[in-house]
Amino acid sequence: MAPKSGFLDTLLTSPTTERYRIGFSLFFLLGIWLVVGQLSSGMPNNMLLMAAAVIGGYMAINIGANDVANNVGPAVGSGALSLGGAVLIAAIFEAGGAIIAGGDVVSTIKGGIIAADRLGDVNAFVWLMTAALLAGALWLNLATWMGAPVSTTHSIVGGVLGAGIAAGGWGIADWSVMAKIVASWVISPVMGGVLAALFLFAIKKTVLYRENLIPAARTFVPWLVAIMAWAFGTYLMVKGVKKIIQVDFLGASLVGLAVAAMVFVIMRIAVGRRAATMENSAAGVNTLFTWPLIFAAALLSFAHGANDVANAIGPLAAINDALSAGAVVTAAAIPLWVMLVGALGLSVGLMLFGPRLIKTVGSEITELDKTRAFCIALSAALTVIIASQLGLPVSSTHIAIGGVFGVGFLREYLKSNYATQLHKIMEHHDEAERESLRPFLEDFRNASVEEMENLLKEAKKKKQVPLSKGERKRLKKIYREEMVKRSHLTRIVAAWIITVPASALMAAMLFFTLRGLLM
């Protein structure tokens, strides 16, 4: 059960505060305009830089509103964190990751998808990056309004691609890079979903399906949390702090192993203490994953801030350098004010508009408890590690959502599988005993997956009454309960597929508009 809503939770989700959210966003963007105007006074075309800074802040707000939900949504949906607590933790760690580990230099052409050196005109380059940034932000804004978590990286990639083609023709794009991005639409969610489902199934078999859950939890839970500690220790070294310190995968793994060893010892002690008072049920085991989920939400947010802030500030840094130097740049130094625009924008967007997507990811796709949310968080870190070592393109958004769907579909499969076992057990019994079956069927219909297995074992021992063929079919439909909302699946996948084309088309139109206005 989720924590009770506090004042901050109510404030974040109240429809009556919508106008204040929009007003505060506009106030934030106005502040950017005024500050950058002061900093750039005397620079040629400083009005264009001021406009680009506002667009960069708008992009950062939308990244915070849409993308950050993937890091904290499962923790909120499982009840490990309240909405208000999750927003505060994510806002602090997102901004911290961006400022501390965001780096001094970013690639301005995300993923090398266009050859910027083919643009001889610096004005065309500035218009291109401005159009790409605005298109990516507009698409993210629309996706957030629709409640569809999409990849912010893909949004800016589409923007750069569309504006690049508009500025330099089809030959400016690197289509091999685009092919890898398209491949990530499948690779990311499948890897995330499979890993999350495998870990959930392993937890069920080693702990939740045992008659005595407490001894099983004392044995296996410390190992599971230690694996998560290794994954996050390695993940942060590989992705989170790579701009501060460069280590190879072996070095990162050793750091993760050291962290895992410490966490294992701590968890052995903590679980041992909890075992004396812990309920011998799935709910009791769930409580053991509360703190690991809170740490996972914070660490995922830190790594996200360090990596994805570049989607907002990379093009802005490029525009700043191009206007300062009067030349096209492919790698730009990041002034402190540019970094602050990105970091503060992430936090503002999350706090003002993030709750909508947090709710979608945490509770609307499938029901999550702490065990399932733990598997999703662990899957996210491991998938990034595996993919980076294999050179596979992945999206953190797609991984997290794939993990949510993975655990949901596993639950559907298990419940359906147990229902099928019931039909096989019942089919050879006498029809005259049908009346005695009704209480059992009612219990079975209301049971959790874990309770269903015990009921089936009892049914097998007592030889309960069978059902007719027609009744079995109707019963099977009842137990084919949709634990994953298909409407959300359809909407999210559709949004993923059209993200690059939609942002590319918008960017191309915006480029032609800017060129027409400024030439």
C-alpha positions as a printed NumPy array, in Angstrom:
array([[  0.   ,   0.   ,   0.   ],
       [  1.326,   3.447,  -0.924],
       [  2.087,   6.016,   1.76 ],
       [ -0.735,   8.401,   2.603],
       [ -0.734,  11.592,   0.571],
       [  0.722,  14.566,   2.396],
       [  0.426,  18.265,   1.691],
       [  3.192,  18.188,  -0.918],
       [  1.588,  15.233,  -2.739],
       [ -1.759,  17.044,  -2.849],
       [ -0.143,  20.251,  -4.036],
       [  1.748,  18.459,  -6.823],
       [ -1.339,  16.716,  -8.197],
       [ -4.101,  19.273,  -7.601],
       [ -5.728,  20.447, -10.878],
       [ -6.302,  23.877,  -9.334],
       [ -2.554,  24.532,  -9.25 ],
       [ -2.141,  24.068, -13.021],
       [ -2.173,  27.798, -13.738],
       [  0.457,  28.333, -11.054],
       [  2.667,  25.651, -12.615],
       [  2.487,  27.338, -15.992],
       [  3.027,  30.734, -14.406],
       [  6.087,  29.589, -12.478],
       [  7.517,  28.004, -15.654],
       [  7.111,  31.273, -17.525],
       [  8.699,  33.135, -14.607],
       [ 11.674,  30.732, -14.721],
       [ 12.091,  31.222, -18.478],
       [ 11.804,  34.998, -18.083],
       [ 14.568,  34.821, -15.484],
       [ 16.766,  32.98 , -17.993],
       [ 16.075,  35.646, -20.617],
       [ 17.049,  38.485, -18.275],
       [ 20.156,  36.813, -16.811],
       [ 21.519,  35.71 , -20.193],
       [ 20.767,  39.176, -21.553],
       [ 22.998,  40.646, -18.867],
       [ 25.753,  38.069, -19.385],
       [ 25.775,  38.432, -23.187],
       [ 25.474,  42.196, -23.461],
       [ 27.838,  43.409, -26.152],
       [ 27.959,  40.029, -27.934],
       [ 26.904,  40.013, -31.594],
       [ 23.417,  38.531, -32.021],
       [ 22.926,  38.333, -28.265],
       [ 19.15 ,  38.39 , -28.744],
       [ 19.445,  35.094, -30.612],
       [ 21.499,  33.628, -27.742],
       [ 18.902,  34.843, -25.233],
       [ 16.133,  33.178, -27.244],
       [ 18.178,  29.958, -27.513],
       [ 18.764,  29.991, -23.734],
       [ 15.023,  30.267, -23.107],
       [ 14.402,  27.366, -25.498],
       [ 17.141,  25.364, -23.737],
       [ 15.44 ,  26.03 , -20.404],
       [ 12.106,  24.969, -21.916],
       [ 13.739,  21.756, -23.173],
       [ 15.207,  21.07 , -19.71 ],
       [ 11.775,  21.577, -18.107],
       [ 10.28 ,  19.02 , -20.477],
       [ 13.079,  16.525, -19.856],
       [ 12.399,  16.831, -16.133],
       [  8.656,  16.445, -16.685],
       [  8.865,  13.394, -18.941],
       [ 12.089,  11.449, -18.514],
       [ 12.644,  11.554, -14.767],
       [  9.436,   9.597, -14.101],
       [ 11.22 ,   6.446, -15.228],
       [ 13.685,   6.72 , -12.345],
       [ 11.216,   7.263,  -9.51 ],
       [  7.889,   5.985, -10.902],
       [  8.294,   2.354,  -9.777],
       [  9.371,   3.439,  -6.269],
       [  6.263,   5.642,  -5.988],
       [  3.909,   3.027,  -7.445],
       [  5.203,   0.385,  -5.021],
       [  4.75 ,   2.628,  -1.987],
       [  8.456,   2.844,  -1.151],
       [  8.289,   6.615,  -1.656],
       [  5.476,   9.124,  -1.535],
       [  5.059,  11.293,  -4.609],
       [  6.325,  14.354,  -2.774],
       [  9.348,  12.514,  -1.394],
       [ 10.191,  11.104,  -4.805],
       [  9.971,  14.518,  -6.458],
       [ 12.261,  16.087,  -3.854],
       [ 14.843,  13.286,  -4.055],
       [ 14.814,  13.252,  -7.848],
       [ 15.034,  17.048,  -8.117],
       [ 18.07 ,  17.186,  -5.814],
       [ 19.909,  14.273,  -7.415],
       [ 19.043,  15.257, -11.002],
       [ 20.459,  18.743, -10.437],
       [ 23.424,  17.316,  -8.532],
       [ 24.24 ,  14.869, -11.323],
       [ 24.017,  17.606, -13.948],
       [ 26.23 ,  20.078, -12.067],
       [ 28.743,  17.658, -10.504],
       [ 29.14 ,  15.112, -13.287],
       [ 27.617,  16.805, -16.339],
       [ 31.029,  17.456, -17.832],
       [ 32.938,  20.433, -19.171],
       [ 32.528,  19.561, -22.869],
       [ 29.605,  17.983, -24.681],
       [ 29.068,  16.724, -28.192],
       [ 26.83 ,  19.273, -29.86 ],
       [ 25.664,  16.93 , -32.611],
       [ 24.039,  14.204, -30.556],
       [ 25.363,  10.8  , -31.579],
       [ 27.144,  12.154, -34.675],
       [ 23.979,  11.88 , -36.77 ],
       [ 24.849,  14.782, -39.082],
       [ 28.117,  16.092, -40.519],
       [ 28.118,  19.673, -39.218],
       [ 31.291,  20.564, -41.114],
       [ 29.242,  20.481, -44.333],
       [ 27.516,  23.655, -43.159],
       [ 29.709,  26.589, -44.133],
       [ 27.327,  29.233, -42.817],
       [ 27.471,  29.761, -39.054],
       [ 24.   ,  31.329, -39.106],
       [ 22.548,  28.187, -40.679],
       [ 24.203,  26.14 , -37.918],
       [ 22.711,  28.355, -35.196],
       [ 19.248,  28.159, -36.782],
       [ 19.639,  24.38 , -37.093],
       [ 20.479,  23.885, -33.409],
       [ 17.778,  26.31 , -32.272],
       [ 15.146,  24.55 , -34.383],
       [ 16.283,  21.127, -33.132],
       [ 16.105,  22.224, -29.503],
       [ 12.648,  23.778, -29.864],
       [ 11.268,  20.804, -31.806],
       [ 12.547,  18.325, -29.213],
       [ 11.032,  20.393, -26.414],
       [  7.655,  20.738, -28.154],
       [  7.451,  17.007, -28.801],
       [  8.317,  16.204, -25.182],
       [  5.689,  18.689, -24.019],
       [  3.066,  16.979, -26.188],
       [  4.115,  13.488, -25.041],
       [  3.945,  14.533, -21.374],
       [  0.468,  15.972, -21.927],
       [ -0.586,  12.633, -23.496],
       [  0.925,  10.722, -20.553],
       [  3.421,   8.9  , -22.783],
       [  6.983,   8.467, -21.458],
       [  9.3  ,   8.873, -24.483],
       [ 13.051,   9.08 , -24.989],
       [ 14.396,  12.621, -24.633],
       [ 17.53 ,  11.532, -26.46 ],
       [ 15.455,  10.383, -29.424],
       [ 13.538,  13.658, -29.332],
       [ 16.669,  15.771, -29.749],
       [ 18.138,  13.277, -32.238],
       [ 15.035,  13.678, -34.388],
       [ 15.262,  17.445, -34.072],
       [ 18.916,  17.562, -35.145],
       [ 18.213,  15.145, -38.015],
       [ 15.214,  17.061, -39.365],
       [ 16.806,  20.506, -39.082],
       [ 20.074,  19.128, -40.468],
       [ 18.378,  17.737, -43.571],
       [ 16.519,  21.015, -44.019],
       [ 19.808,  22.921, -43.803],
       [ 22.145,  20.625, -45.744],
       [ 20.108,  18.032, -47.636],
       [ 19.741,  14.274, -47.182],
       [ 23.456,  13.639, -47.569],
       [ 24.273,  15.464, -44.333],
       [ 22.82 ,  12.648, -42.216],
       [ 24.717,   9.532, -41.081],
       [ 22.094,   6.893, -41.778],
       [ 24.107,   4.077, -40.175],
       [ 23.83 ,   5.906, -36.849],
       [ 20.105,   6.342, -37.42 ],
       [ 19.779,   2.603, -38.062],
       [ 21.288,   1.938, -34.626],
       [ 18.806,   4.34 , -33.06 ],
       [ 15.924,   2.522, -34.741],
       [ 17.359,  -0.771, -33.44 ],
       [ 17.23 ,   0.636, -29.902],
       [ 13.428,   0.834, -30.17 ],
       [ 13.429,  -2.968, -29.94 ],
       [ 16.647,  -3.702, -28.022],
       [ 15.983,  -1.399, -25.048],
       [ 12.488,  -2.483, -23.963],
       [ 13.092,  -6.161, -24.715],
       [ 16.307,  -6.302, -22.672],
       [ 14.757,  -4.316, -19.833],
       [ 11.591,  -6.408, -19.808],
       [ 13.327,  -9.793, -19.99 ],
       [ 15.795,  -8.986, -17.208],
       [ 13.101,  -7.549, -14.912],
       [ 10.877, -10.596, -15.475],
       [ 13.758, -13.017, -14.85 ],
       [ 14.667, -11.362, -11.563],
       [ 11.041, -11.307, -10.432],
       [ 10.632, -14.983, -11.292],
       [ 13.853, -15.788,  -9.408],
       [ 12.584, -13.948,  -6.312],
       [  9.275, -15.785,  -6.49 ],
       [ 10.947, -19.195,  -6.779],
       [ 13.603, -18.621,  -4.115],
       [ 11.544, -16.645,  -1.59 ],
       [  7.861, -15.908,  -2.273],
       [  6.808, -19.453,  -3.222],
       [  8.401, -20.976,  -0.106],
       [  6.208, -22.059,   2.776],
       [  8.54 , -20.38 ,   5.28 ],
       [  9.367, -17.044,   3.67 ],
       [ 11.447, -15.622,   6.515],
       [ 14.354, -18.114,   6.38 ],
       [ 14.344, -17.866,   2.579],
       [ 14.412, -14.06 ,   2.774],
       [ 17.328, -14.141,   5.236],
       [ 19.275, -16.291,   2.787],
       [ 18.48 , -14.715,  -0.573],
       [ 17.494, -11.059,  -0.066],
       [ 21.015,  -9.899,   0.978],
       [ 22.399, -11.497,  -2.187],
       [ 19.746,  -9.851,  -4.358],
       [ 20.402,  -6.412,  -2.884],
       [ 24.164,  -6.989,  -3.186],
       [ 23.701,  -7.694,  -6.908],
       [ 21.806,  -4.421,  -7.16 ],
       [ 24.628,  -2.63 ,  -5.281],
       [ 27.202,  -4.041,  -7.709],
       [ 25.062,  -3.006, -10.671],
       [ 24.611,   0.555,  -9.411],
       [ 28.221,   0.926,  -8.309],
       [ 29.377,  -0.157, -11.759],
       [ 26.648,   1.86 , -13.495],
       [ 27.642,   5.087, -11.766],
       [ 31.329,   4.568, -12.574],
       [ 30.573,   3.762, -16.232],
       [ 27.836,   6.355, -16.838],
       [ 27.312,   8.625, -13.848],
       [ 30.783,  10.044, -13.168],
       [ 32.558,   9.387, -16.472],
       [ 33.033,  13.137, -16.984],
       [ 34.885,  13.389, -13.647],
       [ 36.938,  10.19 , -13.649],
       [ 37.593,   7.757, -16.488],
       [ 37.808,   4.073, -15.572],
       [ 37.61 ,   0.971, -17.728],
       [ 34.908,  -1.627, -17.209],
       [ 37.135,  -3.818, -15.029],
       [ 37.901,  -0.911, -12.704],
       [ 34.224,   0.05 , -12.562],
       [ 33.281,  -3.571, -11.793],
       [ 35.79 ,  -3.72 ,  -8.931],
       [ 34.351,  -0.543,  -7.432],
       [ 30.883,  -2.076,  -7.753],
       [ 32.126,  -5.294,  -6.135],
       [ 33.497,  -3.387,  -3.141],
       [ 30.18 ,  -1.58 ,  -2.726],
       [ 28.297,  -4.876,  -3.073],
       [ 30.391,  -6.512,  -0.335],
       [ 29.612,  -3.708,   2.114],
       [ 25.922,  -3.729,   1.235],
       [ 25.753,  -7.516,   1.625],
       [ 27.08 ,  -7.309,   5.185],
       [ 24.687,  -4.468,   6.045],
       [ 21.7  ,  -6.32 ,   4.572],
       [ 22.556,  -9.574,   6.38 ],
       [ 22.439,  -7.698,   9.677],
       [ 19.324,  -5.691,   8.763],
       [ 17.335,  -8.705,   7.5  ],
       [ 18.401, -10.734,  10.526],
       [ 17.013,  -8.058,  12.83 ],
       [ 13.802,  -7.693,  10.837],
       [ 13.226, -11.452,  10.757],
       [ 12.255, -11.515,  14.429],
       [  9.224,  -9.272,  13.847],
       [  8.629,  -9.69 ,  10.108],
       [  5.343, -11.091,   8.829],
       [  5.74 , -14.48 ,   7.13 ],
       [  4.15 , -13.291,   3.883],
       [  4.901, -11.53 ,   0.613],
       [  4.004,  -8.235,   2.3  ],
       [  6.658,  -8.896,   4.928],
       [  9.299,  -9.625,   2.302],
       [  8.274,  -6.466,   0.428],
       [  9.306,  -4.28 ,   3.348],
       [ 12.915,  -5.441,   2.942],
       [ 13.178,  -3.686,  -0.419],
       [ 12.069,  -0.22 ,   0.743],
       [ 15.496,   1.338,   1.328],
       [ 17.14 ,  -0.32 ,  -1.706],
       [ 14.382,   1.239,  -3.838],
       [ 14.916,   4.687,  -2.343],
       [ 18.652,   4.508,  -3.019],
       [ 17.979,   3.193,  -6.535],
       [ 15.668,   6.125,  -7.309],
       [ 18.299,   8.602,  -6.096],
       [ 21.195,   6.974,  -7.97 ],
       [ 19.22 ,   6.588, -11.2  ],
       [ 18.295,  10.276, -10.975],
       [ 21.933,  11.279, -10.414],
       [ 23.128,   9.267, -13.416],
       [ 20.267,  10.606, -15.539],
       [ 21.12 ,  14.203, -14.642],
       [ 24.769,  13.609, -15.506],
       [ 23.966,  12.088, -18.896],
       [ 20.74 ,  13.542, -20.238],
       [ 21.315,  17.182, -19.277],
       [ 23.365,  17.288, -22.491],
       [ 20.124,  16.918, -24.462],
       [ 19.132,  20.393, -23.266],
       [ 22.475,  22.164, -22.955],
       [ 24.46 ,  20.549, -25.79 ],
       [ 22.738,  22.527, -28.54 ],
       [ 22.675,  25.635, -26.319],
       [ 26.424,  25.354, -25.671],
       [ 26.956,  24.949, -29.431],
       [ 24.943,  28.08 , -30.186],
       [ 26.863,  30.033, -27.524],
       [ 30.238,  28.95 , -28.951],
       [ 29.185,  29.505, -32.559],
       [ 28.004,  33.048, -31.835],
       [ 31.118,  33.8  , -29.755],
       [ 33.658,  32.345, -32.203],
       [ 31.741,  32.981, -35.432],
       [ 32.329,  29.374, -36.563],
       [ 30.586,  25.977, -36.611],
       [ 31.557,  23.802, -33.619],
       [ 31.136,  20.077, -33.   ],
       [ 32.318,  20.029, -29.364],
       [ 31.568,  22.956, -27.081],
       [ 32.852,  24.077, -23.692],
       [ 30.002,  24.547, -21.224],
       [ 29.887,  27.843, -19.323],
       [ 28.508,  27.615, -15.785],
       [ 25.369,  29.554, -16.724],
       [ 24.553,  27.018, -19.45 ],
       [ 24.975,  24.132, -16.991],
       [ 22.722,  25.881, -14.477],
       [ 20.013,  26.38 , -17.112],
       [ 19.99 ,  22.623, -17.702],
       [ 20.254,  21.555, -14.06 ],
       [ 17.618,  23.939, -12.707],
       [ 15.33 ,  23.305, -15.671],
       [ 15.364,  19.545, -14.971],
       [ 14.34 ,  20.121, -11.361],
       [ 11.688,  22.728, -12.203],
       [ 10.1  ,  20.474, -14.842],
       [ 10.086,  17.493, -12.527],
       [  8.499,  19.353,  -9.633],
       [  5.881,  21.16 , -11.715],
       [  4.875,  18.613, -14.352],
       [  6.559,  15.295, -13.431],
       [  3.762,  13.803, -11.265],
       [  1.601,  13.012, -14.325],
       [  4.202,  10.674, -15.84 ],
       [  5.288,   9.336, -12.443],
       [  1.698,   8.16 , -11.934],
       [  1.612,   6.55 , -15.39 ],
       [  4.867,   4.643, -14.903],
       [  4.263,   3.779, -11.254],
       [  0.665,   2.632, -11.163],
       [ -1.275,   2.871, -14.422],
       [  0.567,   0.331, -16.593],
       [  0.536,  -2.515, -14.061],
       [  0.243,  -2.869, -10.293],
       [  3.651,  -2.656,  -8.627],
       [  4.795,  -3.723,  -5.198],
       [  8.295,  -3.219,  -3.809],
       [  9.57 ,  -6.565,  -5.089],
       [  8.482,  -5.797,  -8.657],
       [  9.822,  -2.242,  -8.482],
       [ 13.148,  -3.604,  -7.194],
       [ 13.391,  -5.883, -10.244],
       [ 12.684,  -2.954, -12.59 ],
       [ 15.38 ,  -0.772, -11.   ],
       [ 17.918,  -3.6  , -11.068],
       [ 17.036,  -4.354, -14.678],
       [ 17.584,  -0.702, -15.672],
       [ 21.128,  -0.613, -14.293],
       [ 22.131,  -4.036, -15.611],
       [ 20.725,  -3.381, -19.091],
       [ 22.747,  -0.171, -19.47 ],
       [ 25.904,  -1.976, -18.313],
       [ 25.402,  -4.952, -20.651],
       [ 24.44 ,  -2.789, -23.626],
       [ 27.389,  -0.425, -23.176],
       [ 29.807,  -3.352, -23.154],
       [ 28.207,  -4.911, -26.233],
       [ 28.053,  -1.584, -28.06 ],
       [ 24.26 ,  -1.746, -28.351],
       [ 22.234,   1.478, -28.516],
       [ 19.705,   1.671, -25.689],
       [ 17.354,   4.238, -24.213],
       [ 16.996,   4.507, -20.429],
       [ 13.338,   5.44 , -20.895],
       [ 12.612,   2.387, -23.014],
       [ 14.514,   0.132, -20.588],
       [ 12.512,   1.274, -17.568],
       [  9.148,   1.048, -19.329],
       [ 10.139,  -2.333, -20.766],
       [ 10.871,  -3.48 , -17.214],
       [  7.417,  -2.37 , -16.044],
       [  5.747,  -4.259, -18.884],
       [  8.032,  -7.263, -18.295],
       [  6.934,  -7.788, -14.691],
       [  3.304,  -7.175, -15.652],
       [  3.32 ,  -9.776, -18.406],
       [  5.095, -12.274, -16.13 ],
       [  2.291, -11.868, -13.593],
       [ -0.264, -12.474, -16.34 ],
       [  1.567, -15.583, -17.49 ],
       [  1.841, -17.051, -14.002],
       [ -1.805, -16.483, -13.177],
       [ -2.911, -17.877, -16.534],
       [ -0.609, -20.853, -16.084],
       [ -2.117, -21.679, -12.69 ],
       [ -5.63 , -21.366, -14.104],
       [ -4.711, -23.858, -16.837],
       [ -3.452, -26.259, -14.149],
       [ -6.831, -25.956, -12.432],
       [ -8.644, -27.02 , -15.609],
       [ -6.404, -30.085, -15.951],
       [ -6.941, -31.06 , -12.326],
       [-10.723, -30.699, -12.544],
       [-11.568, -32.192, -15.916],
       [-12.052, -35.869, -14.859],
       [-14.368, -35.344, -11.833],
       [-18.069, -36.07 , -11.464],
       [-20.463, -33.284, -12.49 ],
       [-22.704, -33.985,  -9.508],
       [-20.131, -32.442,  -7.181],
       [-20.275, -29.07 ,  -8.953],
       [-22.008, -27.333,  -6.03 ],
       [-19.088, -27.999,  -3.686],
       [-16.754, -26.354,  -6.146],
       [-18.275, -22.868,  -5.95 ],
       [-16.612, -21.723,  -2.679],
       [-13.287, -22.963,  -3.983],
       [-13.68 , -21.086,  -7.273],
       [-14.562, -17.901,  -5.412],
       [-11.413, -18.222,  -3.298],
       [ -9.366, -18.965,  -6.39 ],
       [-10.734, -15.955,  -8.278],
       [ -9.789, -13.589,  -5.451],
       [ -6.403, -15.141,  -4.721],
       [ -3.014, -13.658,  -5.454],
       [ -0.648, -15.601,  -7.694],
       [  1.169, -16.948,  -4.639],
       [ -2.07 , -18.05 ,  -2.932],
       [ -3.334, -19.679,  -6.128],
       [ -0.507, -22.186,  -6.111],
       [ -1.408, -23.342,  -2.594],
       [ -5.093, -23.582,  -3.526],
       [ -4.219, -25.706,  -6.549],
       [ -2.177, -28.084,  -4.422],
       [ -5.101, -28.391,  -2.014],
       [ -7.503, -28.97 ,  -4.924],
       [ -5.29 , -31.712,  -6.281],
       [ -5.226, -33.474,  -2.919],
       [ -8.984, -33.218,  -2.31 ],
       [-10.005, -33.946,  -5.925],
       [-12.376, -30.996,  -6.267],
       [-15.307, -30.988,  -8.709],
       [-14.659, -30.528, -12.46 ],
       [-16.289, -28.003, -14.797],
       [-18.003, -28.497, -18.137],
       [-16.063, -27.588, -21.268],
       [-18.039, -24.366, -21.747],
       [-17.617, -23.389, -18.12 ],
       [-13.892, -24.069, -18.303],
       [-13.619, -21.721, -21.281],
       [-15.533, -18.996, -19.463],
       [-13.418, -19.524, -16.366],
       [-10.229, -19.297, -18.383],
       [-11.337, -15.918, -19.736],
       [-11.843, -14.716, -16.175],
       [ -8.309, -15.718, -15.262],
       [ -6.852, -14.168, -18.379],
       [ -7.058, -10.98 , -16.372],
       [ -5.132,  -8.15 , -17.985],
       [ -2.499,  -7.19 , -15.468],
       [ -0.951,  -4.9  , -18.078],
       [ -3.124,  -2.128, -19.476],
       [ -3.123,  -2.68 , -23.253],
       [ -4.276,   0.868, -23.94 ],
       [ -1.131,   2.219, -22.265],
       [  1.041,  -0.268, -24.146],
       [ -0.399,   0.827, -27.494],
       [ -0.101,   4.531, -26.745],
       [  3.467,   4.322, -25.42 ],
       [  4.786,   2.158, -28.267],
       [  3.146,   4.449, -30.825],
       [  4.773,   7.467, -29.167],
       [  8.177,   5.735, -29.234],
       [  7.911,   4.939, -32.931],
       [  6.905,   8.43 , -34.018],
       [  9.252,  10.369, -31.697],
       [ 12.121,  10.711, -34.185],
       [  9.944,  11.388, -37.273],
       [  7.673,  13.823, -35.395],
       [ 10.495,  15.867, -33.871],
       [ 12.389,  15.758, -37.191],
       [  9.408,  17.124, -39.134],
       [  8.8  ,  19.878, -36.576],
       [ 12.501,  20.812, -36.592],
       [ 12.597,  21.059, -40.394],
       [  9.576,  23.366, -40.425],
       [ 11.026,  25.468, -37.608],
       [ 14.37 ,  25.754, -39.427],
       [ 12.699,  27.11 , -42.567],
       [ 10.628,  29.484, -40.41 ],
       [ 13.707,  30.81 , -38.569],
       [ 15.654,  31.192, -41.799],
       [ 12.792,  33.082, -43.371],
       [ 12.498,  35.423, -40.395],
       [ 16.207,  36.071, -39.8  ],
       [ 17.725,  36.187, -43.274]])
